[in-house]
Amino acid sequence: MSKLLSTRAKKLAGAGVASIPLVMAVASASAQTAAPTTTPLMDPLHGYCAVGCMDNGTNSPTSSNPPINFGFTISPGPASGSEYMVDILTPDNKAAGPSFTLTGPSGTATLATGIPPGPWTSGFLDAYLGISASPANAIGAYLPSTQALDPGATGFNVYAADLGPITLQGSSNPNVSPLENITSGVLPQGSYIVAS
């Protein structure tokens, strides 16, 4: 089994390619507000896992399934937000769920309805979730990596959890808090975890 752990920070995440037997890809993203500019906004989040991972700058393969002691840092940090959202993306051709229990801050990731209803198979994750995000990450940021591990996948079932307000540590202080764990169920090969 493989999984990819990725991050969605104030409102979405990009992802990288991983084709290791058990994979957790950690990437980052954010929803940022700024005056119009020609300079792209930099992504302030970075995902990590404290146990069984190897960060290659794009993703972090892991041997833990379910993932344990993973989280996100923010730059500059530490910084607090009004809510901490975690989404789990599982390949649409694999059985998963019906929900995933997280601890670290605690919550339950339940299957999102999506716009349009059903699996996320095209377009952008923010539009599918009915939010506004920057970057607005296209399915192409995720699906090719998943299809390298699971050629039958055509999209993702999206499980969402609102874990409430949280303080994320600065990028020089990973593996501290919050450290998340999935305590119910394993993730199918080619899954992602994203946070915002």
Protein Blocks (a to p, Z undefined) as FASTA:
>chain_A
ZZdddddehhiacdddddbfbacdddddddddddddfbdcddfbdcddfehpacehjacc
dfbdcdehiaddddddddddfbdcddddddfkbcehjbdcdehiacdddddebjaedjdf
ehjfklmnopacddfbifklmmmmmmmmmmmbgbdcdddddebjaddddfklghibccdd
dfedcadehiacddZZ
